[in-house]
Amino acid sequence: MHRLLESASLHGWEADQPILVGGRIVGRADVLFRKERLIVEVDGRRAHQDFEADRARLNALTVAGYTVLRFTWRQLVHEPGSVLEQIRAMLRRAGS
């Protein structure tokens, strides 16, 4: 994901950032566009085995005003244009 963002000249993001909601760390964002409150996650089955906890985390982030985009490794490799298009669309939306 980092290489894809860099190759597309997308800037202003931070990697592996803790996200605080209500004074506690809800999780770590794979990629965070802090100003836009956009979190980009790269999901794998191994790291996301707790379905209930993942839903609670997503809801807490949404209630706190974050938008979360989730992509798979397959999407990064086989559909990088689509991944970038979605990220750019959310960044434009956040900027308007």
Summary of the structure (lengths in Angstrom):
residues: 96
radius of gyration: 13.2
end to end distance: 24.7
largest distance: 38.2
contacts: 243
relative contact order: 0.19
helix: 43%
strand: 31%
